[in-house]
Amino acid sequence: MDGPPTLHWAGGEVQASADELVAFHHVFRSVFRRREQRKWSALYLAGQLSNLERKTLEPIVTAFCGADPNAMRGLQQFISQSPWWAGELIRLLQEQVAEELGDHDGVVIVDGSGFPKRGSHTVGVAPQYCGAVGKVANCQEGVFAVYASGHGYAFLDERLYVHESWFGDDLRELWPECDIPEDLVFHTEPELALEMLQTLVTRGQVPFRWVTSDAHFVEIPAFLDGVDDLGKWYLSEVPRDTRVWEQTPAVEPPGRGVLGRPRTKPRVSRKAPCPRELQELAARLPKAAWSRHLIKEGSQGPLIADFAFLRVTAIRDGLPGPRVWAIFRRRRGKEPDLKFYLSNAPASCPRRTFIALSGLRWPIETALEEDKGEAGMDQYESRSWVSWHHQMAHAFLAHLCLVHLCRVFKKSPAMAIAQARELIARALEDEQDHRPDILSIITYQQKRNYAAYLSHRRRRRRKR
C-alpha cells in the first residue's frame, strides 16, 4: 500500500451530512427556547464545524453573514449573556451520549485542561500549570469528564476551576464584572470531578461501571472514597511514593496508654509492620510476578507492557483503609516507564480488565485535542462565568455532532473526527450561496416543528 486509505464521498453523502446536521441540532432545540437563540446556535455550530482557521465570533459572522454588525452583536450576546442554560444542554448531551454510546461497562475518564489567557480579568484565570504549554502560565483551567465504551467516546460534563486566589479580597471585586455566582465556594479539581460523577449517578442516564483518572486526582483520598461510595469501580494512577500495607495491620482501640494517659483515638498496633511505598514493593517483586501483555493496538503499533498485581491495604488517616488492588505497569524501551495504579474492583475482577483500562487515558486526551483542533473549543475571547460555560457546552455539542456523523456514515476505513468535520465543511462550502441555505433549512425546520408542537399542545388541551 502506497499510503493510508482515503475516504471518497459522493455528492449525495455530502448533502446527507447537511441533513444530519439539521436533524442533530434539532434534538437540542428545547434548550434554546427563543427563535433567535436557535438561529444563533445553528450559526455558531456551523462556524465551529467549518473550515475557518479561526473560529471566534467575528470570523464566523463574517464568513456566514458578511459584514453585519447586527449579526455580530446577536452572536456575541448569544454566547456571553443569553439566558439559555449550559447545564440543560449538557444534560441533553448526556442523554444522547447514552443513546449512541451507552454500555453497562462504560468508563468515565476525568482530567483537567488549561486554556492560556492574557490579562487578569478573565474568570478564574491565574498563574497555574497549563498542559497546553507544558508549564506554569496564565490560564483558565477546566475539569472535564469524557465517556468511553466499545462504541466510541464523547464529552459528558465540565467544571471551571476557579483558582484559590480569586477567593481573596484582591480579586473579589472582579466577581460582578465576571458574573461569578455570589455563593460560589472554592473547590479543588478532585472535588469538582467528584461533583460531576455524583451528578451522573443521580441522573442515572449514562450507564457506566468504571472511573479512571491520573495521579493528580488522588492527591486527596476523598476522591477515591467518593467514587467507591457511588458504587463505582476506579482504576486511578497514583504517585510512586504512595504507601500501603501488604497485609491489613491490627488496630488498637482507644484506651489507657503505656504511661497511663488515655488515648482517645484508635491506632495501628506498634507490632504491625510499617506501610511500604509502591515503588519499594515493585522493586521487591520476583521476576515470576511479572507477565507481558498487549494493552491495545495503537496508531503507532501495539502497546505492550509488563504487569504485576498485588492485593494491598490502603491508608486512611493513618489507619487501615479499604483492601484494594495495586497494579504495576512497566513499559520496556530505552527509557523504561513504571506506573502505579490502585483499584477498588473486587478480588475476582479479571486482570485483563485492568490491563485494558490502564491504556484508556487516550479518549479524553484525544477528545480535548479534537475539540480544540476541529471545533475551536479553546478559541474564545469572552471573559465571564456564563460565557465560559456556554462556550464549553456548545463545543461539546459540536464534538458530539462529529461523533454522531462518524457513526451514521460507517465506511471502511472508519471515518475519523477530522474527516467528519471536513465532510460537514464541504456541505457548507460547496457553493457560496449554499451556506445561508443550510442555516435557513435549520431555521425553517425549527419554526415548522415549533408550530407543530403548539398545534399538538392545543389539541391536547381541547381533549381535557
C-alpha positions in Angstrom: 0.0 0.0 0.0 1.5 3.4 -1.1 -0.2 5.3 1.7 -3.1 5.4 4.2 -6.5 4.6 2.8 -8.7 7.5 1.9 -12.4 8.1 2.0 -14.3 9.0 -1.1 -17.6 10.9 -0.8 -20.4 11.1 -3.3 -22.4 14.3 -3.7 -25.4 12.6 -2.1 -23.4 11.8 1.0 -22.3 15.5 1.3 -25.9 16.6 1.2 -26.8 13.8 3.6 -24.3 15.2 6.1 -26.1 18.6 5.9 -29.4 16.8 6.6 -27.8 15.0 9.6 -26.5 18.4 10.9 -30.0 19.8 10.7 -31.6 16.7 12.4 -28.9 16.6 15.1 -29.2 20.2 16.0 -33.0 19.8 16.2 -32.6 17.3 19.1 -31.4 20.2 21.3 -34.0 22.8 20.3 -35.7 22.7 23.8 -32.5 24.3 25.3 -32.9 27.3 23.0 -36.4 28.4 23.8 -36.4 31.5 21.6 -36.3 31.6 17.9 -33.3 33.9 17.9 -31.4 31.5 20.2 -31.9 28.6 17.9 -30.8 30.8 15.0 -27.6 31.8 16.7 -26.9 28.3 17.9 -27.2 27.0 14.4 -24.9 29.7 13.1 -22.3 29.1 15.8 -22.4 25.3 15.2 -21.9 25.8 11.5 -18.9 28.1 12.3 -17.4 25.6 14.7 -17.6 22.8 12.0 -16.5 24.9 9.1 -13.0 25.2 7.6 -12.4 28.6 9.2 -8.8 28.9 10.5 -10.0 30.9 13.5 -13.4 30.1 15.0 -14.1 33.1 17.2 -17.2 35.1 16.8 -16.1 37.7 14.2 -14.7 35.3 11.6 -17.8 33.1 11.9 -20.2 36.1 11.4 -18.1 37.5 8.6 -18.0 34.1 6.8 -21.6 33.3 7.1 -23.4 36.7 7.3 -21.0 39.2 5.8 -20.1 42.5 7.5 -23.3 42.6 9.5 -22.9 44.4 12.8 -26.4 43.2 14.0 -25.3 39.6 13.5 -22.1 40.3 15.3 -24.0 41.7 18.3 -26.5 38.9 18.2 -23.9 36.1 18.2 -21.9 37.9 20.9 -25.0 38.2 23.1 -25.9 34.5 22.5 -22.5 33.4 23.9 -22.0 36.0 26.6 -25.4 36.9 28.0 -28.3 34.9 26.5 -30.3 33.2 29.2 -30.1 29.7 27.8 -28.7 27.3 30.4 -25.5 25.4 29.5 -26.4 22.8 32.2 -29.6 21.9 30.3 -27.7 21.5 27.1 -25.2 19.2 28.8 -28.0 17.1 30.3 -29.4 16.5 26.8 -26.0 15.8 25.5 -25.6 13.1 28.2 -28.9 11.6 27.1 -27.6 11.5 23.5 -24.3 10.0 24.6 -26.1 7.3 26.5 -28.3 6.5 23.5 -25.5 6.3 21.0 -22.5 5.1 23.1 -24.0 3.7 26.3 -22.7 0.4 27.7 -23.1 -1.1 31.1 -19.3 -1.4 31.4 -18.7 2.2 30.2 -15.8 4.2 31.6 -15.9 7.8 32.8 -12.5 9.5 32.5 -11.8 12.7 34.3 -8.9 15.1 33.6 -8.1 18.8 33.6 -7.2 21.0 30.6 -5.8 24.5 30.5 -6.6 27.5 28.3 -3.8 30.1 28.1 -5.1 33.6 28.6 -3.6 37.0 28.7 -4.5 39.6 31.3 -6.1 39.1 34.7 -9.8 40.0 34.2 -11.0 36.7 32.8 -12.9 34.5 35.2 -10.7 32.0 37.1 -7.5 33.0 35.3 -4.3 32.7 37.3 -0.7 31.6 37.0 -1.0 27.8 37.3 0.2 24.7 35.5 -1.2 24.6 31.9 -0.9 21.3 30.0 -1.4 23.2 26.7 2.0 24.9 27.1 3.6 22.3 29.5 4.5 24.8 32.3 3.0 27.3 34.7 1.3 30.0 32.8 -1.5 32.5 33.0 -4.5 30.4 32.1 -8.0 29.1 32.9 -8.3 25.5 34.0 -11.3 23.3 33.3 -12.1 19.8 34.7 -13.7 17.5 32.1 -15.4 14.2 32.1 -15.4 12.0 28.9 -17.3 8.8 28.4 -15.7 5.8 26.7 -17.2 2.5 25.6 -16.8 0.0 22.9 -19.0 2.2 20.7 -16.8 5.4 21.0 -16.2 8.3 23.2 -17.7 11.8 23.9 -17.7 14.6 26.4 -20.1 14.3 29.4 -19.6 17.3 31.6 -17.3 20.2 32.7 -16.4 22.4 35.6 -14.5 25.6 35.6 -11.7 25.5 38.3 -11.7 29.0 39.9 -8.2 29.4 41.3 -8.0 29.9 45.1 -6.6 33.4 44.6 -10.0 34.5 43.3 -11.5 34.0 46.7 -9.2 36.6 48.3 -10.0 40.2 48.8 -7.8 41.4 45.9 -9.8 39.6 43.2 -13.2 39.5 44.9 -14.1 42.9 43.4 -13.9 41.3 39.9 -16.7 38.9 40.6 -19.6 41.1 39.5 -17.7 42.0 36.3 -17.2 38.3 35.5 -20.7 37.3 36.6 -19.4 34.8 39.1 -22.2 33.4 41.3 -22.1 35.1 44.8 -22.5 31.7 46.6 -19.6 30.1 44.8 -17.1 28.4 47.2 -13.6 27.1 46.4 -13.3 23.5 45.2 -10.2 21.6 44.3 -10.1 19.9 40.9 -10.7 16.4 42.5 -13.8 17.8 44.3 -15.1 19.2 41.0 -14.5 15.9 39.3 -16.4 14.0 42.1 -19.2 16.5 41.8 -19.6 15.6 38.1 -19.6 11.9 38.9 -22.2 12.4 41.6 -24.5 14.3 39.2 -24.1 11.5 36.6 -25.1 8.8 39.2 -28.0 10.9 40.5 -29.4 11.4 37.0 -28.9 7.8 36.1 -28.9 8.5 32.3 -25.4 7.3 31.4 -24.5 3.7 32.2 -21.0 3.2 33.5 -19.1 0.9 35.8 -15.6 2.4 35.9 -13.9 5.8 36.7 -10.3 6.5 35.7 -8.1 9.4 36.5 -4.4 10.4 36.6 -2.4 10.8 39.8 -3.4 14.5 40.3 -7.0 13.5 41.3 -5.9 11.1 44.1 -4.0 13.8 46.0 -6.9 13.7 48.4 -8.1 10.2 49.2 -11.7 11.6 49.4 -11.9 11.4 45.6 -11.3 7.6 45.6 -13.5 7.1 48.6 -16.2 9.2 46.9 -16.1 7.1 43.8 -16.4 4.0 46.0 -19.4 5.5 47.8 -21.1 6.0 44.5 -20.9 2.3 43.9 -18.4 2.6 41.0 -15.0 1.0 40.5 -12.0 3.1 39.9 -8.6 2.5 38.3 -6.5 5.5 39.2 -2.9 6.2 38.6 -1.1 7.1 41.9 2.3 8.6 42.8 5.1 6.1 43.2 5.6 7.1 46.8 2.0 6.1 47.7 2.2 3.9 50.9 0.2 0.8 51.5 0.2 -2.3 53.7 0.7 -5.7 52.1 -1.5 -7.2 54.9 -4.1 -5.3 57.0 -2.4 -4.4 60.3 -4.0 -4.8 63.7 -5.6 -1.7 65.2 -5.6 -0.9 68.9 -8.8 0.7 70.1 -8.8 3.9 72.3 -7.8 3.2 75.9 -5.2 3.7 78.6 -1.7 4.3 77.2 1.6 2.9 78.4 2.1 5.9 80.8 -1.5 5.9 81.9 -2.5 8.8 79.7 -5.8 7.9 77.9 -5.8 7.6 74.1 -9.0 9.0 72.5 -8.4 7.6 69.0 -7.6 4.1 67.6 -4.1 3.5 66.3 -2.2 0.9 64.4 -0.6 -1.7 66.6 3.1 -1.0 67.4 3.8 -4.6 66.4 2.4 -4.1 63.0 4.8 -3.7 60.0 5.3 -0.3 58.5 3.5 0.6 55.3 5.7 0.5 52.2 5.9 2.7 49.2 4.6 1.2 45.9 7.9 1.8 44.2 9.6 -0.3 47.0 7.1 -3.1 46.6 7.7 -3.1 42.8 11.4 -3.4 43.3 10.9 -6.4 45.6 8.6 -8.3 43.3 10.2 -11.5 41.9 10.6 -11.9 38.2 7.9 -14.5 38.1 5.3 -11.9 39.3 5.6 -10.0 36.1 3.9 -11.0 32.8 3.8 -9.3 29.4 0.5 -8.2 27.9 -0.8 -6.3 24.9 -2.6 -3.2 26.2 -4.1 -2.1 22.8 -3.3 -1.7 19.2 -2.3 2.0 18.9 -1.8 4.3 15.9 1.9 3.7 16.2 1.7 -0.1 16.6 0.9 -2.4 19.5 1.3 -1.0 23.0 2.9 -3.8 25.2 3.9 -3.7 28.8 4.8 -5.9 31.8 2.2 -6.1 34.6 2.2 -7.3 38.2 -0.7 -7.3 40.6 -1.0 -7.3 44.4 -3.8 -7.1 46.9 -2.9 -4.4 49.4 -4.5 -2.3 52.2 -4.8 1.5 51.6 -4.1 4.1 54.3 -6.8 6.4 55.5 -5.9 9.0 58.2 -3.0 6.8 59.4 -5.3 3.7 59.8 -6.1 0.8 57.6 -8.4 1.7 54.8 -10.0 -0.4 52.1 -8.5 -3.6 50.7 -7.6 -2.7 47.0 -5.6 -3.8 44.0 -2.2 -2.4 43.4 -1.3 -2.7 39.7 2.2 -2.1 38.4 2.8 -1.4 34.7 6.3 -1.4 33.2 6.9 -0.4 29.6 10.1 -1.5 28.1 12.3 0.6 25.9 15.3 3.0 26.0 13.6 4.8 28.9 11.6 2.2 31.0 8.3 3.7 32.3 6.9 2.3 35.5 3.4 3.4 36.5 1.3 2.6 39.6 -2.4 2.2 39.9 -4.9 1.5 42.7 -8.4 -0.1 42.1 -11.3 -0.9 44.4 -12.6 -3.5 42.0 -13.4 -6.8 43.7 -10.7 -9.5 44.1 -12.4 -11.6 41.4 -12.1 -8.9 38.7 -10.2 -10.3 35.7 -6.7 -8.9 35.3 -7.3 -8.4 31.6 -9.7 -5.7 32.6 -7.1 -3.7 34.5 -4.6 -4.1 31.6 -7.1 -2.6 29.1 -8.1 0.2 31.4 -4.5 1.2 32.1 -4.4 2.2 28.4 -7.6 4.1 28.4 -6.3 7.6 29.1 -6.3 8.4 25.4 -10.1 9.0 24.8 -10.1 12.2 27.0 -6.8 13.4 25.6 -8.0 12.8 22.1 -11.4 14.3 22.7 -9.8 17.5 24.0 -7.4 17.6 21.1 -10.1 17.1 18.6 -12.5 19.6 20.1 -9.8 22.3 20.3 -8.3 21.5 16.9 -11.5 20.8 14.9 -14.3 22.8 16.6 -12.4 25.7 18.2 -13.2 24.7 21.8 -10.3 26.9 23.0 -10.9 29.8 20.6 -13.0 32.2 22.6 -12.5 35.8 23.7 -15.2 36.2 26.3 -14.4 36.6 30.0 -17.4 35.8 32.1 -18.6 32.8 34.0 -21.7 32.4 31.8 -19.8 32.7 28.5 -17.2 30.1 29.5 -19.9 27.5 30.3 -21.8 28.5 27.1 -18.6 28.0 25.1 -17.7 24.6 26.6 -21.3 23.2 26.3 -21.5 24.3 22.6 -18.1 22.9 21.9 -19.3 19.6 23.4 -22.3 19.9 21.0 -20.0 20.3 18.0 -17.8 17.4 19.0 -20.8 15.0 19.6 -22.2 16.1 16.2 -19.0 14.8 14.7 -19.1 11.6 16.7 -22.7 11.1 15.6 -21.7 11.7 11.9 -18.9 9.1 12.2 -21.5 6.5 13.4 -24.0 7.4 10.7 -21.5 7.2 7.8 -20.0 3.8 8.5 -17.3 3.4 5.9 -14.2 1.3 5.5 -11.9 2.5 6.8 -13.7 4.1 9.7 -14.2 7.8 9.4 -12.2 9.9 11.8 -13.5 13.1 13.6 -11.4 15.3 11.4 -12.8 13.7 8.3 -16.4 14.1 9.6 -15.7 17.8 10.1 -14.3 18.1 6.6 -17.5 16.5 5.2 -19.7 19.0 7.1 -17.4 21.8 5.9 -17.7 20.7 2.4 -21.5 20.7 2.7 -21.4 24.2 3.9 -18.9 25.4 1.3 -19.9 23.7 -1.9 -21.3 26.9 -3.1 -21.2 30.4 -1.7 -24.9 30.6 -1.7 -25.3 27.2 -0.1 -24.1 28.5 3.3 -27.1 30.5 4.2 -29.3 27.7 2.7 -28.1 25.3 5.4 -28.9 27.8 8.1 -32.3 28.7 6.6 -33.1 25.0 6.4 -32.4 24.6 10.1 -34.4 27.7 11.0 -37.3 26.7 8.7 -37.5 23.2 10.2 -37.3 24.5 13.8 -40.1 27.0 13.0 -42.2 24.3 11.5 -41.6 21.9 14.4 -42.4 24.6 16.9 -45.7 25.3 15.1 -46.5 21.6 15.1 -45.7 21.5 18.8 -48.1 24.4 19.5 -50.8 22.7 17.4 -50.4 19.4 19.3 -50.5 21.2 22.6 -53.7 23.0 21.7 -55.3 19.6 20.7 -54.3 18.0 23.9 -55.8 20.9 25.9 -59.1 20.6 24.0 -59.3 16.9 24.9 -59.1 17.6 28.6 
